[in-house]
Amino acid sequence: MAISAATKAATDALAANPAPVSVGAQEVHRWMQSFTWDFDKNRTKYSTKYKMANDTKEQFKLIAKEYARMESVKDERQFGSLQDVLTRVDAANRVHPKWNESMKVISNFLEVGEYNAIAATGMLWDSATAPEQKNGYLGQVLDEIRHTNQCAYINYYFAKQGQDAAGHNDARRTRAIGPLWKGMKRVFSDGFISGDAVECSINLQLVGEACFTNPLIVAVTEWASANGDEMTPTVFLSIETDELRHMANGYQTVVSIANDEAASKYLNTDLNNAFWTQQKYFTPVLGMMFEYGSHFKVEPWVKTWNRWVYEDWGGIWIGRLGKYGVESPRSLRDAKKDAYWAHHDLFLIAYALWPTGFFRLSLPTPEEAEWYEANYPGWYDMYGKVYDEWRARGCEDPNSGFLPLQWFIENNHPIYIDRVSQVPFCPSYCKGESTLRVLEYNGKKHSFSDQWGERMWLSEPERYECQNIFEQYEGRELSEVIAEGFGVRSDGKTLISQPHTNKDGKLWTLDDIKKINCVFSDPVKAL
């Protein structure tokens, strides 16, 4: 059958220029640029002292379809493992009890960080003017929503399938009494979403994610596996696959302001402040969770910190930004000193204040004490002897009537709260770099543990007005505060937190605490 001239012409044209079978994601991304809006005169609700360039590019060039496909595959693998294989083998009950308690802190606190990161990257989307840069921030908003749900699911899974659900399922109820909560909110909440938009990016992406997600999310999977936890690596490694794009967003934020005059004036100061804000909490808390919240040790925390923070981030990552005028934080040297002893100092205080927490703590065993002494020479003379004394006085037994906090009082070692970081410290009994500094402002005294926090406070004293637990509950009895702050289990009398992880050990109740008659006082007022 003869064909028309038009049909033949069309057939010949298709033969010479065949239609594509598929279109690559990068090709679609380039094509979509022709549909972009002009954000050059963008009016943002979130101001910044920096001017972000209008031609900043996005390194990963994601489109929505590719993003959804990629994340759906990861979620299928993750939840398939959790809901099928790991549940069948009763994995949650094979976790060492000490590590189960650590995950109450890590997963709950990281969930809060991911939740605030949603707002932080949404704010950055509104502040940026480059279409590609906005696309990168928007992808991160979706990531942070996913991560928030993942961290919440870890708590849900441990609470439903594992051991001792209290603390996994109700940790946020205790946020008014737990001293670690307020420090965490300073890092994850105030640091990520308050103030200058670019400064928030530096806190979140350049420091929080580029610097601390490796020692947090990557290292925690090693410690979890060593202590029988197969759930945490399943979820956290899936989270980490998104973090590289977030680090790239932080890199591109710096690139977008590199030619702005404000960068040469403020960028390195903002980076130093952001680094000190993040490390002041992360360094001691992560070290404490890893080393004191585990039975089987991976490596000394100081080695992990040096590898990821000092060498990888402070040297290599920041070094790559050197061509834009970025310098390693001036406070990095002092932070390196903190990495050696600060987590030991914090555990001493955390154990003394255990009734105000939402997780169980336990003193080091003789085998663990040998490990500490081998890796931190001088540990036993400073800390081990104190733990032996506390154990001899029956600190784990509610019938003893002894709280380790009494030891601090008896030996005249007052515990203070750093005004900027909200981290507790004891300057008269510590091996870390903490030194007591007190300043007065508007008729109120403020305590500080280091020069860097003091400098930040002097530049913005109105930013750090949060009450610490000693100010908030001054003159009140401890058991009354615990009951008011929901620090009890479902029976209404047994404390969520306990000074041991022994399954058969006696559990402390509100009545046991009340008999001791421990009353809050503000040590700064006594100065």
C-alpha positions in Angstrom: 0.0 0.0 0.0 1.4 3.4 -1.0 1.9 5.9 1.7 1.4 9.6 1.4 4.3 12.0 1.0 3.5 13.5 4.4 3.7 10.2 6.2 6.9 9.3 4.4 8.5 12.6 5.4 7.5 12.0 9.0 8.9 8.5 9.0 12.1 9.6 7.5 12.4 12.4 10.1 11.9 10.0 13.0 14.5 7.7 11.5 17.0 10.4 11.4 16.1 11.9 14.8 14.6 9.1 17.0 12.5 10.1 19.9 14.3 9.6 23.3 13.3 6.5 25.2 13.9 8.2 28.5 15.1 11.6 29.8 17.8 11.9 32.4 17.1 13.8 35.6 19.9 16.3 34.9 18.5 17.0 31.5 15.1 17.7 33.0 16.7 20.0 35.6 18.4 22.1 32.9 15.1 22.3 31.0 13.2 23.4 34.1 15.5 26.4 34.5 13.6 28.1 31.6 10.5 28.1 33.8 12.1 29.8 36.8 10.9 32.9 38.6 12.9 36.0 39.2 13.8 36.2 42.9 16.3 39.0 42.5 14.0 41.4 44.4 12.9 38.8 46.9 11.3 40.3 50.1 12.0 37.8 52.8 10.5 37.6 56.3 13.8 36.4 57.7 16.5 39.1 57.3 20.2 38.6 57.2 23.2 41.0 57.3 24.6 39.1 54.3 23.6 39.4 50.6 23.1 36.0 49.0 24.1 36.0 45.3 21.3 35.5 42.8 23.2 33.1 40.6 24.2 30.4 43.2 24.0 26.9 41.9 22.8 23.7 43.5 25.4 20.9 43.5 23.0 17.9 43.4 20.4 19.4 41.0 17.5 17.3 42.3 14.0 17.2 40.8 11.0 16.1 42.7 10.4 12.9 40.8 13.9 11.7 41.3 13.9 12.7 45.0 10.7 10.8 45.7 11.9 7.7 43.9 15.2 7.7 45.8 13.7 8.2 49.2 10.9 5.7 48.7 13.5 3.0 47.9 15.3 3.8 51.1 12.2 3.8 53.2 11.1 0.4 51.8 14.4 -1.1 52.8 14.4 0.5 56.3 10.9 -0.2 57.4 10.9 -3.6 55.7 13.9 -4.6 57.9 12.4 -3.1 61.1 8.9 -4.5 60.7 9.8 -7.9 59.4 13.2 -9.4 60.0 14.3 -7.5 63.2 10.9 -8.0 64.8 10.9 -11.7 64.0 14.3 -12.2 65.7 13.3 -10.1 68.7 16.2 -7.7 68.1 15.0 -5.0 70.5 15.4 -7.3 73.5 18.9 -8.3 72.5 20.2 -4.7 73.1 22.4 -4.2 76.1 20.4 -2.5 78.9 22.9 0.4 79.2 22.7 1.1 75.5 18.9 1.0 75.5 19.0 3.9 78.0 21.5 5.8 75.8 19.1 5.6 72.8 16.4 7.3 74.9 18.6 10.4 74.9 20.1 10.2 71.4 16.9 9.5 69.5 14.8 11.9 71.4 17.3 14.8 71.2 18.0 14.1 67.5 14.3 14.2 66.8 14.1 17.7 68.2 17.1 18.7 66.1 15.5 17.4 62.9 12.2 19.0 63.7 13.9 22.4 64.1 15.9 21.9 61.0 12.6 21.8 59.0 12.0 25.4 60.1 15.6 26.4 59.6 15.8 25.2 56.0 12.3 26.7 55.3 13.6 30.0 56.5 16.7 29.7 54.3 14.4 29.0 51.3 12.6 32.2 52.0 15.8 34.2 52.3 17.7 32.9 49.2 17.3 34.6 45.8 18.9 32.0 43.5 16.3 29.5 42.1 18.7 26.5 42.3 19.7 27.4 45.8 16.1 27.5 46.8 15.6 24.1 45.3 18.4 22.7 47.4 16.9 24.1 50.6 13.5 22.8 49.6 14.9 19.3 49.2 16.4 19.6 52.7 13.0 20.6 54.1 11.6 17.3 52.9 14.6 15.4 54.2 14.2 16.9 57.7 10.5 15.9 57.8 11.5 12.4 56.9 14.3 12.4 59.6 11.9 13.6 62.3 9.6 10.7 61.6 12.5 8.3 61.5 13.8 9.4 65.0 10.2 9.2 66.3 9.9 5.7 64.9 13.0 4.6 66.6 11.5 5.6 70.0 8.2 4.0 69.1 10.0 0.8 68.1 12.1 0.6 71.2 9.0 1.4 73.4 6.8 -1.2 71.7 9.3 -4.1 71.0 12.0 -3.6 73.6 12.8 -3.2 77.3 11.8 -0.5 79.7 9.6 1.7 77.5 9.6 4.6 80.0 11.7 7.4 78.6 11.3 6.2 75.0 7.6 7.1 74.9 7.4 10.1 77.2 10.8 11.9 77.3 9.5 15.3 76.3 7.2 15.5 79.3 10.3 15.9 81.4 11.8 18.8 79.5 11.1 21.3 82.3 13.3 19.5 84.9 16.0 17.7 82.9 19.2 19.8 82.8 20.3 18.2 79.5 17.0 19.3 77.8 17.8 23.0 78.1 21.3 22.6 76.7 19.9 20.6 73.8 17.3 23.3 73.1 20.1 25.9 73.0 21.9 23.9 70.4 19.0 22.5 68.3 16.4 25.2 68.7 17.9 28.6 69.4 21.0 27.8 67.3 19.1 26.6 64.3 16.1 29.0 64.0 16.8 32.2 66.0 18.4 35.3 64.6 20.2 36.0 61.3 19.2 33.5 58.6 22.7 32.8 57.3 24.0 32.5 60.8 21.4 29.8 61.3 22.7 28.1 58.2 26.2 28.1 59.6 24.9 26.6 62.9 22.8 23.9 61.1 24.6 23.0 57.9 28.2 24.1 58.2 28.7 23.0 61.8 25.8 20.9 63.0 25.7 18.7 59.9 29.1 19.0 58.3 31.0 18.8 61.6 28.9 16.7 64.0 26.7 14.3 62.0 29.7 12.1 61.4 30.6 11.7 65.1 26.9 11.5 65.9 25.0 9.6 63.3 27.9 7.5 61.8 29.7 6.8 65.1 26.5 5.9 66.9 25.9 3.1 64.5 29.2 1.5 65.4 28.5 1.8 69.1 25.0 0.5 68.6 26.1 -2.5 66.7 28.8 -3.3 69.4 26.0 -3.3 72.0 23.5 -5.5 70.2 21.4 -2.7 68.6 20.6 -3.5 65.0 17.7 -1.0 64.8 19.7 2.2 65.1 22.1 1.5 62.3 19.2 0.5 60.0 17.6 3.9 60.5 20.5 6.2 61.2 22.6 5.1 58.1 19.5 5.8 56.0 19.4 9.3 57.6 23.1 9.8 56.9 22.6 9.2 53.1 20.8 12.5 53.0 23.3 14.5 55.1 25.8 14.9 52.3 23.3 17.1 50.4 22.8 19.1 53.5 26.5 19.7 53.9 26.5 20.8 50.2 23.8 23.3 51.0 25.9 24.8 53.7 28.9 24.9 51.4 26.7 26.7 48.8 25.5 29.2 51.4 29.1 30.3 52.0 29.7 30.4 48.2 26.6 32.6 47.8 27.9 35.3 50.3 31.6 35.0 49.4 31.6 38.2 47.4 29.6 40.2 49.9 31.5 42.8 52.0 29.7 41.6 55.1 31.4 38.2 54.8 34.9 39.5 55.4 33.6 41.3 58.5 31.3 38.8 60.2 31.7 35.3 58.7 34.5 33.9 60.7 33.1 35.3 64.0 29.7 33.8 63.2 31.5 30.5 62.4 33.4 30.5 65.6 30.3 31.3 67.7 28.4 28.5 65.9 31.1 26.0 66.4 31.5 26.8 70.1 27.7 26.7 70.6 27.5 23.2 69.0 30.6 21.7 70.5 30.0 22.9 74.0 27.0 20.5 74.1 27.8 17.8 71.6 31.4 17.1 72.8 30.6 16.2 76.4 27.1 14.7 75.9 28.0 12.4 73.0 31.2 11.3 74.8 29.1 10.5 77.9 26.5 8.6 75.9 29.0 6.5 74.0 31.4 5.7 76.8 29.2 5.6 79.9 26.0 4.5 78.1 27.5 1.4 76.7 29.0 -1.9 78.0 31.0 -2.8 75.0 33.4 0.0 73.9 34.4 0.8 70.3 37.2 3.3 70.9 37.9 6.3 73.2 35.7 9.2 72.4 38.7 11.5 72.1 39.9 9.5 69.1 36.5 9.7 67.4 36.3 13.4 68.1 39.8 14.1 66.8 39.2 12.1 63.6 35.9 13.7 62.6 35.9 17.1 64.2 39.5 18.2 64.4 41.0 16.6 61.4 38.2 16.0 58.9 36.1 19.1 59.6 38.5 21.6 61.1 41.3 20.7 58.7 39.9 19.3 55.4 36.3 20.7 55.1 37.1 24.2 56.4 40.3 24.1 54.4 38.3 23.7 51.2 36.4 26.9 52.1 39.7 28.8 52.7 39.5 30.3 49.2 36.4 32.1 50.3 38.1 33.6 53.3 36.8 31.0 55.8 39.2 30.1 58.7 39.1 27.3 61.2 37.4 28.5 64.4 39.7 30.1 66.9 38.0 28.1 69.7 39.0 24.8 68.0 42.0 24.3 70.2 40.0 24.7 73.4 37.4 22.4 72.1 40.1 19.7 71.5 41.0 19.9 75.2 37.3 19.5 76.1 37.2 16.3 74.1 39.5 14.6 76.5 37.9 15.2 79.9 34.6 17.1 79.5 32.4 14.0 79.1 33.9 12.5 82.3 33.1 15.7 84.2 29.6 15.7 82.8 28.8 12.1 83.7 29.9 12.8 87.3 27.3 15.6 87.5 24.7 13.8 85.4 24.8 10.8 87.9 24.6 13.2 90.8 21.5 14.8 89.3 20.0 11.5 88.1 16.5 12.0 89.6 15.8 14.9 87.2 16.4 12.8 84.1 14.3 10.5 81.9 16.8 7.6 81.4 18.6 5.2 83.7 22.3 5.6 84.5 24.7 3.1 86.0 28.2 3.4 87.5 31.2 1.9 85.7 31.9 -1.8 86.4 35.5 -2.8 87.5 36.2 -3.9 83.9 35.0 -0.5 82.5 37.1 1.3 85.1 40.2 -0.4 83.8 39.3 0.6 80.3 38.9 4.3 81.3 42.2 4.3 83.2 44.0 2.7 80.3 42.7 5.3 77.8 42.5 8.3 80.1 45.4 8.0 82.6 44.5 9.6 85.9 40.8 8.7 85.5 40.6 6.6 88.6 42.2 9.1 91.0 39.7 11.8 89.8 36.5 9.9 89.2 36.9 6.2 90.0 37.5 6.8 93.7 34.3 8.9 93.9 32.2 6.2 92.2 33.6 3.6 94.6 32.6 5.9 97.5 29.1 6.4 96.1 28.6 2.7 95.6 29.8 2.0 99.1 27.2 4.5 100.5 24.4 2.6 98.6 23.7 5.2 95.9 21.7 2.5 93.9 19.6 1.4 96.8 16.5 3.5 97.7 16.8 2.3 101.3 20.2 4.0 101.7 18.8 7.5 101.7 21.8 8.7 99.7 21.9 10.8 96.6 25.3 11.5 95.0 24.3 15.2 94.9 24.8 15.1 98.7 28.5 14.3 98.1 29.0 17.5 96.1 27.3 19.5 98.9 29.3 17.8 101.7 32.6 18.4 100.0 31.8 22.0 99.0 31.7 21.5 95.3 28.8 23.6 94.0 27.4 22.8 90.6 26.7 25.7 88.3 24.9 26.1 85.0 26.7 27.9 82.1 24.3 30.7 81.1 25.1 30.4 77.3 25.2 26.7 76.8 23.0 25.7 79.7 25.4 22.8 80.4 26.1 22.1 84.1 29.7 22.3 85.4 31.6 22.0 88.7 34.7 24.3 88.5 36.1 23.0 91.8 36.0 19.4 90.8 36.8 18.8 87.1 39.6 17.9 84.8 38.2 19.8 81.8 38.7 23.4 80.9 35.8 24.8 82.9 36.5 27.9 85.0 33.9 29.9 86.9 33.2 33.4 85.6 30.4 35.5 87.0 28.9 38.7 85.5 26.0 40.8 86.6 23.4 42.3 84.3 20.1 43.9 85.2 20.5 43.0 88.8 21.0 39.3 88.1 24.2 37.2 88.3 25.2 34.9 85.5 27.7 32.1 85.6 29.9 31.0 82.7 32.4 28.2 82.2 34.6 29.6 79.4 35.7 32.7 77.7 33.9 32.0 74.4 30.5 31.7 75.9 31.2 34.8 78.0 32.1 36.8 74.8 28.9 35.7 73.1 26.8 36.7 76.1 28.5 40.2 76.3 27.5 40.9 72.7 23.9 39.7 73.1 22.9 39.3 76.8 19.2 39.5 76.0 19.5 36.3 74.0 20.5 34.2 76.9 17.8 34.8 79.5 16.5 31.2 79.9 16.2 30.2 83.6 18.3 27.2 84.6 16.8 24.5 87.0 18.4 26.0 90.1 16.8 29.4 89.4 13.5 27.9 88.3 13.0 25.7 91.3 14.9 27.5 94.0 13.5 26.7 97.5 11.4 23.8 96.3 11.8 20.1 97.3 13.1 17.7 94.7 10.3 15.1 94.8 7.7 17.8 94.4 9.4 19.1 91.3 9.8 15.6 89.8 6.1 14.9 90.2 5.2 18.3 88.7 7.5 17.8 85.8 6.2 14.3 84.9 9.3 12.5 85.9 7.4 9.4 87.0 6.3 6.2 85.3 2.7 5.2 84.6 2.1 4.2 88.3 2.4 7.8 89.3 5.1 7.2 91.9 8.2 5.3 90.4 10.8 7.6 88.9 11.5 7.2 85.1 15.2 7.7 85.8 17.1 5.3 88.0 20.7 5.1 89.3 21.2 1.6 87.8 20.1 -0.6 84.9 19.8 -3.8 86.9 16.6 -5.6 85.9 16.1 -7.0 89.4 17.2 -3.9 91.3 14.9 -1.9 93.5 13.4 1.2 91.8 13.3 4.6 93.5 10.0 6.3 94.1 8.8 9.8 95.0 8.6 8.7 98.7 12.3 7.7 98.7 13.3 11.1 97.3 11.0 12.9 99.7 12.6 11.3 102.8 16.0 12.8 101.8 14.5 16.3 101.8 16.7 17.7 99.0 15.9 21.3 98.3 16.9 23.3 95.2 19.2 26.3 95.7 20.9 28.7 93.4 24.7 28.6 94.0 25.4 31.8 92.1 23.5 33.8 94.8 25.9 32.5 97.4 28.9 34.1 95.7 
